[in-house]
């Protein structure tokens, strides 16, 4: 059923239209209004899908109401009621977005056919929205999985600068801290007392931990977490210069969930790293602190002086002694095809691996070809997305989170950070600016 509001300044017409058996058309009559302003007030208090409105009314006529609804409630469909003398206005209204117009006096069979078409249209739009919602949920699940895989690798081993940049983009993570510090949190009854939990209980605990930390840790900014699904141990990443108090405070907050976890918690705070490539070293030192203590409900901080360790080196492809003859024309074709694929799919969550599969090369080789062309794969993809976002920001019907989703970002906060990095303003600031002389980014 779709909710209907009737708008007409003549009481007899309002009553006559209200007497129509709307439920037979899968329409639920919510009420009536005397003019446009009265209708807007009603709509602000009730969910409305369809407005059936006269044109000539006091205070705010049907054309003004149509234009206002297009700006404030673009999802509402409008059907115009008009007399023969208002026919020109009715045509203008349809050109401006009205679904249809009906001539007074309205014949029931004409009205029935109009609303049958409208209900079919709304059904189709609802199905499309459901399809988009399902795709968005799928993209968010993919983004979460990519984030977990990237953080797992980041905490476990050294990664190259290029691999970190790629991982950040695909998992929608920003690593821009002055320092990087990892803390390890354990549930003592599992990790210390070696208590084996039933699979169902372990899944409940890890699911709960993940959701709690999204709210208590990640939402505060400059922070990420990873929950180990096998033993409920947690790695917390902070990008603040002095994060110790934040870690201790979080441990205290988590302790309030002792009844859920049925365990005390211990935390080890690792040594800070100056570069993202050394985050794994901070994670290792945090884990070592916990492994070296059997005290329950403890908080240990790494206080030793930083050792002068050589930074980890990683490469995206193994070294080989084979001699390769460069085929510049073929390489340019591969990059061109990859860019075409990105242009057609940048609104989705796409990875370097997917693109490489499309052009039949390895991800490492495609990444190298992009760099040789003068820009990285991430730079090209982000440029496409930001330029499309700039275009959509000019249309006030779209909310910021809707624009983020439509250009391939499931996390609108991450989208805002990326947009500001490229344009110097957040999407909201850019939209509110009186002039948009910044223009598009040149790919």
DOTOR-715320 format. One record per residue (C-alpha): x negated, y negated, z negated; residue in three letters. Coordinates in nm, 2 decimals. Each point is the difference from the previous one (the first is absolute). Example, Ala and Ser with C-alpha at 12.3 -4.5 7.8 and 13.67 -1.06 7.14 Angstrom:
BEGIN
+--------+--------+--------+--------+
|     c1 |     c2 |     c3 | residu |
+--------+--------+--------+--------+
|  -1.23 |   0.45 |  -0.78 |    Ala |
|  -0.14 |  -0.34 |   0.07 |    Ser |
+--------+--------+--------+--------+
END
This chain:
BEGIN
+--------+--------+--------+--------+
|     c1 |     c2 |     c3 | residu |
+--------+--------+--------+--------+
|   0.00 |   0.00 |   0.00 |    Unk |
|  -0.12 |  -0.35 |   0.08 |    Unk |
|   0.10 |  -0.30 |  -0.21 |    Unk |
|   0.20 |  -0.28 |   0.17 |    Unk |
|   0.07 |  -0.36 |  -0.09 |    Unk |
|   0.27 |  -0.20 |   0.18 |    Unk |
|  -0.05 |  -0.38 |   0.04 |    Unk |
|   0.28 |  -0.23 |   0.11 |    Unk |
|   0.15 |  -0.32 |  -0.13 |    Unk |
|   0.36 |   0.11 |   0.08 |    Unk |
|   0.15 |   0.20 |  -0.28 |    Unk |
|   0.25 |   0.18 |   0.24 |    Unk |
|  -0.29 |   0.13 |   0.22 |    Unk |
|  -0.20 |   0.11 |  -0.30 |    Unk |
|   0.30 |   0.19 |  -0.14 |    Unk |
|   0.08 |   0.15 |   0.34 |    Unk |
|  -0.35 |   0.12 |   0.06 |    Unk |
|  -0.02 |   0.14 |  -0.35 |    Unk |
|   0.31 |   0.21 |   0.07 |    Unk |
|  -0.18 |   0.19 |   0.28 |    Unk |
|  -0.08 |   0.37 |  -0.09 |    Unk |
|  -0.38 |  -0.06 |  -0.01 |    Unk |
|  -0.09 |   0.34 |  -0.15 |    Unk |
|   0.11 |   0.17 |   0.32 |    Unk |
|  -0.29 |  -0.18 |   0.17 |    Unk |
|  -0.24 |   0.09 |  -0.28 |    Unk |
|   0.01 |  -0.35 |  -0.13 |    Unk |
|   0.05 |  -0.11 |  -0.35 |    Unk |
|   0.16 |  -0.35 |  -0.05 |    Unk |
|  -0.18 |  -0.17 |  -0.29 |    Unk |
|   0.18 |  -0.33 |   0.01 |    Unk |
|   0.07 |  -0.32 |   0.18 |    Unk |
|  -0.13 |  -0.36 |   0.01 |    Unk |
|   0.15 |  -0.33 |   0.10 |    Unk |
|  -0.31 |  -0.15 |   0.18 |    Unk |
|  -0.37 |   0.06 |   0.06 |    Unk |
|  -0.13 |  -0.13 |  -0.34 |    Unk |
|   0.26 |   0.21 |  -0.18 |    Unk |
|  -0.12 |   0.30 |   0.20 |    Unk |
|  -0.37 |  -0.06 |  -0.08 |    Unk |
|   0.09 |  -0.01 |  -0.37 |    Unk |
|   0.19 |   0.33 |   0.03 |    Unk |
|  -0.29 |   0.16 |   0.19 |    Unk |
|  -0.24 |  -0.10 |  -0.27 |    Unk |
|   0.20 |   0.20 |  -0.25 |    Unk |
|   0.11 |   0.30 |   0.21 |    Unk |
|  -0.17 |   0.24 |   0.25 |    Unk |
|   0.15 |  -0.08 |   0.34 |    Unk |
|  -0.07 |   0.16 |   0.34 |    Unk |
|   0.25 |  -0.17 |   0.23 |    Unk |
|   0.15 |  -0.35 |   0.01 |    Unk |
|   0.31 |  -0.07 |   0.20 |    Unk |
|   0.02 |  -0.38 |   0.03 |    Unk |
|   0.20 |  -0.28 |   0.15 |    Unk |
|  -0.18 |  -0.28 |   0.18 |    Unk |
|   0.18 |  -0.31 |  -0.10 |    Unk |
|  -0.01 |  -0.04 |  -0.38 |    Unk |
|  -0.07 |  -0.29 |  -0.25 |    Unk |
|  -0.33 |  -0.05 |  -0.18 |    Unk |
|  -0.19 |   0.27 |   0.21 |    Unk |
|   0.14 |   0.14 |   0.32 |    Unk |
|  -0.05 |   0.34 |   0.15 |    Unk |
|  -0.30 |  -0.10 |   0.22 |    Unk |
|  -0.18 |  -0.15 |  -0.30 |    Unk |
|   0.08 |   0.31 |  -0.20 |    Unk |
|  -0.14 |   0.22 |   0.28 |    Unk |
|  -0.32 |  -0.19 |   0.02 |    Unk |
|  -0.04 |   0.00 |  -0.38 |    Unk |
|   0.06 |   0.37 |  -0.03 |    Unk |
|  -0.26 |   0.06 |   0.28 |    Unk |
|  -0.26 |  -0.18 |  -0.22 |    Unk |
|   0.10 |   0.13 |  -0.34 |    Unk |
|   0.16 |   0.34 |   0.06 |    Unk |
|  -0.10 |   0.12 |   0.35 |    Unk |
|   0.13 |   0.35 |  -0.07 |    Unk |
|   0.36 |  -0.13 |  -0.01 |    Unk |
|   0.20 |   0.04 |   0.32 |    Unk |
|   0.24 |  -0.28 |   0.10 |    Unk |
|   0.32 |   0.03 |   0.21 |    Unk |
|   0.15 |  -0.34 |   0.10 |    Unk |
|   0.37 |  -0.08 |   0.00 |    Unk |
|   0.09 |  -0.28 |   0.24 |    Unk |
|   0.29 |  -0.17 |   0.17 |    Unk |
|   0.01 |  -0.05 |   0.38 |    Unk |
|  -0.12 |  -0.36 |  -0.05 |    Unk |
|  -0.30 |   0.13 |  -0.19 |    Unk |
|  -0.11 |   0.24 |   0.27 |    Unk |
|  -0.31 |  -0.20 |   0.08 |    Unk |
|  -0.10 |   0.01 |  -0.36 |    Unk |
|   0.06 |   0.37 |  -0.02 |    Unk |
|  -0.23 |   0.06 |   0.30 |    Unk |
|  -0.27 |  -0.21 |  -0.17 |    Unk |
|   0.04 |   0.20 |  -0.31 |    Unk |
|  -0.05 |   0.33 |   0.18 |    Unk |
|  -0.31 |  -0.15 |   0.17 |    Unk |
|  -0.13 |  -0.09 |  -0.35 |    Unk |
|   0.04 |   0.35 |  -0.14 |    Unk |
|   0.37 |   0.07 |  -0.07 |    Unk |
|   0.10 |   0.36 |   0.08 |    Unk |
|   0.32 |  -0.10 |   0.18 |    Unk |
|   0.29 |  -0.24 |   0.00 |    Unk |
|   0.38 |   0.06 |  -0.03 |    Unk |
|   0.27 |  -0.23 |   0.12 |    Unk |
|   0.28 |  -0.11 |  -0.22 |    Unk |
|   0.26 |   0.14 |  -0.04 |    Unk |
|  -0.20 |   0.32 |  -0.04 |    Unk |
|   0.14 |   0.32 |   0.15 |    Unk |
|  -0.06 |   0.30 |  -0.22 |    Unk |
|  -0.12 |   0.23 |   0.28 |    Unk |
|  -0.25 |  -0.27 |   0.11 |    Unk |
|  -0.12 |  -0.04 |  -0.36 |    Unk |
|  -0.02 |   0.38 |  -0.04 |    Unk |
|  -0.22 |   0.05 |   0.31 |    Unk |
|  -0.23 |  -0.29 |  -0.11 |    Unk |
|  -0.05 |   0.15 |  -0.35 |    Unk |
|  -0.04 |   0.35 |   0.13 |    Unk |
|  -0.29 |  -0.13 |   0.22 |    Unk |
|  -0.14 |  -0.20 |  -0.30 |    Unk |
|   0.01 |   0.30 |  -0.24 |    Unk |
|  -0.18 |   0.22 |   0.26 |    Unk |
|  -0.26 |  -0.27 |   0.03 |    Unk |
|  -0.04 |  -0.02 |  -0.38 |    Unk |
|  -0.03 |   0.38 |  -0.01 |    Unk |
|  -0.27 |   0.00 |   0.26 |    Unk |
|  -0.19 |  -0.28 |  -0.19 |    Unk |
|   0.03 |   0.20 |  -0.32 |    Unk |
|  -0.14 |   0.31 |   0.16 |    Unk |
|  -0.29 |  -0.21 |   0.14 |    Unk |
|  -0.06 |  -0.14 |  -0.35 |    Unk |
|   0.00 |   0.35 |  -0.15 |    Unk |
|  -0.24 |   0.11 |   0.27 |    Unk |
|  -0.23 |  -0.30 |  -0.07 |    Unk |
|   0.03 |   0.07 |  -0.38 |    Unk |
|  -0.10 |   0.36 |   0.05 |    Unk |
|  -0.30 |  -0.11 |   0.22 |    Unk |
|  -0.10 |  -0.26 |  -0.26 |    Unk |
|   0.02 |   0.26 |  -0.28 |    Unk |
|  -0.22 |   0.23 |   0.21 |    Unk |
|  -0.25 |  -0.28 |   0.06 |    Unk |
|  -0.01 |  -0.08 |  -0.37 |    Unk |
|  -0.06 |   0.36 |  -0.08 |    Unk |
|  -0.28 |   0.01 |   0.26 |    Unk |
|  -0.15 |  -0.33 |  -0.14 |    Unk |
|   0.01 |   0.15 |  -0.35 |    Unk |
|  -0.17 |   0.32 |   0.11 |    Unk |
|  -0.27 |  -0.20 |   0.19 |    Unk |
|  -0.05 |  -0.22 |  -0.31 |    Unk |
|  -0.05 |   0.30 |  -0.22 |    Unk |
|  -0.24 |   0.17 |   0.24 |    Unk |
|  -0.20 |  -0.32 |   0.04 |    Unk |
|  -0.02 |  -0.07 |  -0.37 |    Unk |
|  -0.10 |   0.37 |  -0.07 |    Unk |
|  -0.29 |  -0.04 |   0.24 |    Unk |
|  -0.09 |  -0.34 |  -0.13 |    Unk |
|  -0.02 |   0.13 |  -0.35 |    Unk |
|  -0.18 |   0.32 |   0.09 |    Unk |
|  -0.29 |  -0.09 |   0.24 |    Unk |
|  -0.18 |  -0.28 |   0.18 |    Unk |
|   0.17 |  -0.14 |   0.30 |    Unk |
|  -0.14 |  -0.23 |   0.27 |    Unk |
|   0.12 |  -0.36 |   0.03 |    Unk |
|   0.18 |   0.08 |   0.32 |    Unk |
|   0.18 |   0.30 |  -0.14 |    Unk |
|   0.11 |  -0.20 |  -0.30 |    Unk |
|   0.13 |  -0.28 |   0.23 |    Unk |
|   0.19 |   0.26 |   0.20 |    Unk |
|   0.14 |   0.18 |  -0.31 |    Unk |
|   0.11 |  -0.33 |  -0.15 |    Unk |
|   0.20 |  -0.09 |   0.32 |    Unk |
|   0.16 |   0.34 |   0.04 |    Unk |
|   0.10 |   0.03 |  -0.37 |    Unk |
|   0.09 |  -0.37 |  -0.05 |    Unk |
|  -0.26 |  -0.07 |  -0.27 |    Unk |
|  -0.20 |  -0.32 |  -0.05 |    Unk |
|  -0.35 |   0.03 |  -0.15 |    Unk |
|  -0.12 |  -0.35 |  -0.06 |    Unk |
|  -0.10 |  -0.02 |  -0.36 |    Unk |
|  -0.31 |  -0.16 |  -0.15 |    Unk |
|  -0.06 |   0.33 |  -0.18 |    Unk |
|   0.15 |   0.36 |   0.02 |    Unk |
|   0.05 |   0.19 |  -0.32 |    Unk |
|   0.16 |   0.35 |  -0.03 |    Unk |
|   0.15 |   0.14 |  -0.32 |    Unk |
|   0.09 |   0.37 |  -0.04 |    Unk |
|   0.30 |   0.10 |  -0.21 |    Unk |
|   0.08 |   0.35 |  -0.12 |    Unk |
|   0.28 |   0.17 |  -0.19 |    Unk |
|  -0.19 |   0.17 |  -0.28 |    Unk |
|   0.22 |   0.30 |  -0.03 |    Unk |
|  -0.06 |   0.09 |   0.37 |    Unk |
|  -0.36 |  -0.11 |   0.06 |    Unk |
|  -0.15 |   0.03 |  -0.35 |    Unk |
|   0.20 |   0.29 |  -0.15 |    Unk |
|   0.03 |   0.18 |   0.33 |    Unk |
|   0.37 |   0.05 |  -0.04 |    Unk |
|   0.16 |   0.15 |   0.31 |    Unk |
|   0.34 |  -0.16 |   0.08 |    Unk |
|   0.29 |   0.15 |   0.19 |    Unk |
|  -0.01 |  -0.13 |   0.36 |    Unk |
|   0.33 |  -0.18 |  -0.05 |    Unk |
|  -0.11 |  -0.19 |  -0.31 |    Unk |
|  -0.33 |  -0.10 |   0.17 |    Unk |
|   0.18 |  -0.14 |   0.30 |    Unk |
|   0.23 |  -0.20 |  -0.23 |    Unk |
|  -0.30 |  -0.15 |  -0.18 |    Unk |
|  -0.20 |  -0.09 |   0.31 |    Unk |
|   0.31 |  -0.14 |   0.17 |    Unk |
|   0.08 |  -0.21 |  -0.32 |    Unk |
|  -0.37 |  -0.12 |  -0.03 |    Unk |
|   0.00 |  -0.10 |   0.36 |    Unk |
|   0.31 |  -0.21 |  -0.03 |    Unk |
|  -0.09 |  -0.15 |  -0.34 |    Unk |
|  -0.35 |  -0.11 |   0.14 |    Unk |
|   0.16 |  -0.15 |   0.31 |    Unk |
|   0.19 |  -0.24 |  -0.23 |    Unk |
|  -0.26 |  -0.05 |  -0.28 |    Unk |
|  -0.32 |   0.00 |   0.20 |    Unk |
|   0.03 |  -0.04 |   0.37 |    Unk |
|   0.28 |  -0.27 |  -0.02 |    Unk |
|  -0.23 |  -0.23 |  -0.19 |    Unk |
|  -0.22 |  -0.04 |   0.30 |    Unk |
|  -0.37 |   0.06 |   0.06 |    Unk |
|   0.05 |   0.36 |  -0.11 |    Unk |
|   0.07 |   0.36 |   0.13 |    Unk |
|   0.04 |   0.34 |  -0.15 |    Unk |
|  -0.01 |   0.37 |   0.09 |    Unk |
|   0.16 |   0.29 |  -0.18 |    Unk |
|  -0.16 |   0.34 |   0.03 |    Unk |
|   0.30 |   0.23 |   0.06 |    Unk |
|  -0.18 |   0.31 |  -0.13 |    Unk |
|  -0.10 |  -0.13 |  -0.35 |    Unk |
|   0.18 |  -0.34 |  -0.04 |    Unk |
|  -0.34 |  -0.18 |  -0.04 |    Unk |
|   0.01 |  -0.36 |   0.13 |    Unk |
|  -0.25 |  -0.23 |   0.16 |    Unk |
|   0.07 |  -0.37 |  -0.04 |    Unk |
|  -0.18 |  -0.25 |   0.22 |    Unk |
|  -0.03 |  -0.37 |  -0.11 |    Unk |
|  -0.15 |  -0.28 |   0.21 |    Unk |
|  -0.02 |  -0.25 |  -0.29 |    Unk |
|  -0.33 |  -0.13 |  -0.13 |    Unk |
|   0.08 |   0.11 |  -0.36 |    Unk |
|   0.26 |   0.27 |   0.00 |    Unk |
|  -0.07 |   0.18 |  -0.33 |    Unk |
|   0.29 |  -0.17 |  -0.19 |    Unk |
|   0.24 |   0.09 |   0.29 |    Unk |
|  -0.10 |   0.37 |  -0.02 |    Unk |
|   0.04 |   0.01 |  -0.38 |    Unk |
|   0.34 |  -0.17 |   0.02 |    Unk |
|   0.12 |   0.25 |   0.26 |    Unk |
|  -0.11 |   0.29 |  -0.22 |    Unk |
|   0.20 |  -0.14 |  -0.28 |    Unk |
|   0.30 |  -0.04 |   0.22 |    Unk |
|  -0.03 |   0.35 |   0.13 |    Unk |
|  -0.01 |   0.13 |  -0.36 |    Unk |
|   0.36 |  -0.11 |  -0.04 |    Unk |
|   0.09 |   0.28 |   0.24 |    Unk |
|  -0.16 |   0.26 |  -0.23 |    Unk |
|   0.34 |   0.17 |  -0.04 |    Unk |
|   0.02 |   0.05 |   0.38 |    Unk |
|  -0.36 |   0.12 |   0.03 |    Unk |
|  -0.01 |   0.19 |  -0.33 |    Unk |
|  -0.36 |  -0.10 |  -0.02 |    Unk |
|  -0.25 |  -0.26 |  -0.12 |    Unk |
|  -0.19 |  -0.18 |   0.27 |    Unk |
|  -0.37 |  -0.08 |   0.03 |    Unk |
|  -0.17 |  -0.25 |   0.23 |    Unk |
|  -0.35 |  -0.04 |   0.13 |    Unk |
|  -0.10 |  -0.33 |   0.16 |    Unk |
|  -0.28 |   0.03 |   0.25 |    Unk |
|  -0.27 |  -0.24 |   0.10 |    Unk |
|   0.09 |  -0.28 |   0.24 |    Unk |
|  -0.11 |   0.00 |   0.36 |    Unk |
|  -0.07 |  -0.31 |   0.21 |    Unk |
|   0.09 |   0.16 |   0.33 |    Unk |
|   0.30 |   0.21 |   0.12 |    Unk |
|  -0.25 |   0.26 |   0.13 |    Unk |
|  -0.10 |   0.07 |  -0.36 |    Unk |
|   0.35 |   0.05 |  -0.15 |    Unk |
|  -0.07 |   0.37 |  -0.02 |    Unk |
|  -0.29 |  -0.06 |  -0.24 |    Unk |
|   0.23 |  -0.19 |  -0.24 |    Unk |
|   0.25 |   0.29 |   0.03 |    Unk |
|  -0.27 |   0.25 |  -0.07 |    Unk |
|  -0.13 |  -0.18 |  -0.31 |    Unk |
|   0.36 |  -0.03 |  -0.14 |    Unk |
|   0.06 |   0.37 |   0.05 |    Unk |
|  -0.33 |   0.08 |  -0.17 |    Unk |
|   0.10 |  -0.20 |  -0.31 |    Unk |
|   0.31 |   0.21 |  -0.04 |    Unk |
|  -0.17 |   0.33 |   0.08 |    Unk |
|  -0.26 |  -0.07 |  -0.27 |    Unk |
|   0.25 |  -0.06 |  -0.28 |    Unk |
|   0.24 |   0.24 |  -0.18 |    Unk |
|   0.16 |  -0.27 |  -0.20 |    Unk |
|   0.38 |  -0.04 |   0.05 |    Unk |
|   0.16 |  -0.33 |   0.06 |    Unk |
|  -0.33 |  -0.17 |   0.07 |    Unk |
|  -0.11 |  -0.30 |   0.20 |    Unk |
|  -0.36 |   0.00 |   0.12 |    Unk |
|  -0.17 |  -0.28 |   0.20 |    Unk |
|  -0.32 |   0.04 |   0.21 |    Unk |
|  -0.25 |  -0.24 |  -0.16 |    Unk |
|  -0.33 |   0.12 |   0.15 |    Unk |
|  -0.19 |  -0.24 |   0.22 |    Unk |
|   0.06 |   0.05 |   0.37 |    Unk |
|  -0.25 |   0.24 |   0.15 |    Unk |
|  -0.17 |  -0.10 |   0.33 |    Unk |
|   0.15 |   0.27 |   0.21 |    Unk |
|  -0.03 |   0.00 |   0.38 |    Unk |
|   0.34 |  -0.07 |   0.15 |    Unk |
|   0.17 |   0.30 |   0.16 |    Unk |
|  -0.03 |   0.03 |   0.37 |    Unk |
|   0.28 |   0.15 |   0.21 |    Unk |
|   0.06 |   0.02 |   0.37 |    Unk |
|   0.32 |   0.08 |   0.18 |    Unk |
|  -0.17 |   0.24 |   0.25 |    Unk |
|  -0.28 |   0.25 |  -0.03 |    Unk |
|  -0.33 |  -0.07 |   0.15 |    Unk |
|  -0.09 |   0.19 |   0.31 |    Unk |
|  -0.30 |   0.03 |   0.23 |    Unk |
|   0.21 |   0.02 |   0.32 |    Unk |
|  -0.06 |  -0.27 |   0.25 |    Unk |
|   0.32 |  -0.18 |   0.11 |    Unk |
|   0.03 |  -0.20 |   0.33 |    Unk |
|   0.22 |  -0.30 |  -0.05 |    Unk |
|   0.30 |  -0.03 |   0.24 |    Unk |
|   0.10 |  -0.36 |  -0.05 |    Unk |
|   0.30 |   0.02 |   0.24 |    Unk |
|   0.14 |   0.31 |  -0.18 |    Unk |
|  -0.06 |  -0.16 |  -0.34 |    Unk |
|   0.19 |  -0.32 |   0.10 |    Unk |
|   0.29 |   0.22 |   0.13 |    Unk |
|   0.01 |   0.18 |  -0.34 |    Unk |
|   0.01 |  -0.33 |  -0.19 |    Unk |
|   0.26 |  -0.14 |   0.23 |    Unk |
|   0.22 |   0.31 |  -0.04 |    Unk |
|  -0.04 |  -0.01 |  -0.38 |    Unk |
|   0.10 |  -0.37 |   0.00 |    Unk |
|   0.31 |   0.07 |   0.21 |    Unk |
|   0.10 |   0.27 |  -0.25 |    Unk |
|  -0.05 |  -0.24 |  -0.29 |    Unk |
|   0.21 |  -0.27 |   0.18 |    Unk |
|   0.28 |   0.25 |   0.03 |    Unk |
|  -0.02 |   0.14 |  -0.35 |    Unk |
|  -0.15 |  -0.27 |  -0.23 |    Unk |
|   0.34 |  -0.03 |  -0.17 |    Unk |
|  -0.04 |   0.35 |  -0.14 |    Unk |
|  -0.25 |   0.14 |  -0.24 |    Unk |
|  -0.27 |   0.13 |   0.23 |    Unk |
|  -0.35 |   0.13 |  -0.07 |    Unk |
|  -0.33 |   0.00 |   0.19 |    Unk |
|   0.04 |   0.38 |   0.02 |    Unk |
|   0.33 |  -0.03 |   0.18 |    Unk |
|  -0.13 |  -0.25 |   0.25 |    Unk |
|  -0.31 |   0.21 |   0.06 |    Unk |
|   0.22 |   0.30 |   0.07 |    Unk |
|   0.20 |  -0.20 |   0.26 |    Unk |
|  -0.32 |  -0.09 |   0.19 |    Unk |
|  -0.17 |   0.34 |  -0.05 |    Unk |
|  -0.31 |  -0.11 |  -0.19 |    Unk |
|  -0.11 |   0.04 |  -0.36 |    Unk |
|   0.09 |  -0.27 |  -0.25 |    Unk |
|  -0.37 |  -0.08 |  -0.06 |    Unk |
|  -0.06 |  -0.04 |   0.37 |    Unk |
|   0.30 |  -0.23 |   0.05 |    Unk |
|  -0.10 |  -0.21 |  -0.30 |    Unk |
|  -0.35 |  -0.05 |   0.16 |    Unk |
|   0.15 |  -0.09 |   0.34 |    Unk |
|   0.22 |  -0.27 |  -0.17 |    Unk |
|  -0.31 |  -0.15 |  -0.17 |    Unk |
|  -0.19 |   0.00 |   0.33 |    Unk |
|   0.30 |  -0.20 |   0.15 |    Unk |
|  -0.05 |  -0.27 |  -0.25 |    Unk |
|   0.25 |   0.08 |  -0.27 |    Unk |
|   0.10 |   0.29 |  -0.23 |    Unk |
|   0.31 |   0.20 |   0.04 |    Unk |
|   0.13 |  -0.15 |  -0.32 |    Unk |
|  -0.05 |  -0.36 |   0.12 |    Unk |
|   0.19 |   0.07 |   0.32 |    Unk |
|   0.29 |   0.18 |  -0.17 |    Unk |
|   0.03 |  -0.27 |  -0.27 |    Unk |
|  -0.01 |  -0.28 |   0.26 |    Unk |
|   0.29 |   0.16 |   0.18 |    Unk |
|   0.20 |   0.03 |  -0.32 |    Unk |
|  -0.07 |  -0.35 |  -0.12 |    Unk |
|   0.09 |  -0.15 |   0.33 |    Unk |
|   0.33 |   0.18 |   0.01 |    Unk |
|   0.06 |  -0.11 |  -0.36 |    Unk |
|  -0.06 |  -0.36 |   0.10 |    Unk |
|   0.26 |   0.03 |   0.27 |    Unk |
|   0.26 |   0.16 |  -0.24 |    Unk |
|  -0.06 |  -0.26 |  -0.27 |    Unk |
|   0.15 |  -0.26 |   0.23 |    Unk |
|   0.34 |   0.18 |  -0.04 |    Unk |
|   0.14 |  -0.07 |  -0.34 |    Unk |
|   0.23 |   0.30 |   0.03 |    Unk |
|  -0.29 |   0.23 |  -0.09 |    Unk |
|  -0.12 |   0.03 |  -0.36 |    Unk |
|  -0.37 |   0.03 |  -0.07 |    Unk |
|   0.03 |   0.37 |  -0.10 |    Unk |
|   0.19 |   0.07 |   0.32 |    Unk |
|  -0.27 |  -0.16 |   0.21 |    Unk |
|  -0.26 |   0.20 |  -0.18 |    Unk |
|   0.18 |   0.33 |   0.08 |    Unk |
|   0.06 |  -0.10 |   0.36 |    Unk |
|  -0.37 |  -0.06 |   0.07 |    Unk |
|  -0.12 |   0.33 |  -0.16 |    Unk |
|  -0.05 |  -0.08 |  -0.37 |    Unk |
|   0.19 |   0.20 |  -0.26 |    Unk |
|  -0.14 |  -0.21 |  -0.29 |    Unk |
|   0.11 |  -0.37 |   0.04 |    Unk |
|  -0.25 |  -0.11 |  -0.26 |    Unk |
|  -0.28 |   0.14 |   0.20 |    Unk |
|   0.14 |  -0.16 |   0.31 |    Unk |
|   0.01 |  -0.34 |  -0.17 |    Unk |
|  -0.37 |   0.04 |  -0.10 |    Unk |
|  -0.11 |   0.10 |   0.35 |    Unk |
|   0.21 |  -0.29 |   0.15 |    Unk |
|  -0.16 |  -0.25 |  -0.23 |    Unk |
|  -0.35 |   0.14 |   0.07 |    Unk |
|   0.05 |  -0.06 |   0.38 |    Unk |
|   0.22 |  -0.32 |  -0.01 |    Unk |
|  -0.11 |  -0.18 |  -0.32 |    Unk |
|   0.36 |   0.00 |  -0.13 |    Unk |
|   0.25 |   0.26 |  -0.13 |    Unk |
|   0.29 |   0.08 |   0.23 |    Unk |
|   0.23 |  -0.20 |  -0.22 |    Unk |
|  -0.24 |  -0.30 |   0.00 |    Unk |
|  -0.04 |   0.03 |   0.38 |    Unk |
|   0.38 |   0.00 |   0.05 |    Unk |
|   0.06 |  -0.29 |  -0.23 |    Unk |
|  -0.27 |  -0.21 |   0.17 |    Unk |
|   0.14 |  -0.29 |   0.20 |    Unk |
|  -0.24 |   0.05 |   0.28 |    Unk |
|  -0.12 |   0.33 |   0.15 |    Unk |
|  -0.30 |  -0.12 |   0.18 |    Unk |
|  -0.20 |   0.30 |  -0.12 |    Unk |
|   0.13 |   0.20 |   0.30 |    Unk |
|  -0.08 |   0.36 |   0.07 |    Unk |
|  -0.32 |   0.18 |  -0.06 |    Unk |
|  -0.19 |   0.07 |   0.31 |    Unk |
|  -0.06 |   0.37 |   0.04 |    Unk |
+--------+--------+--------+--------+
END
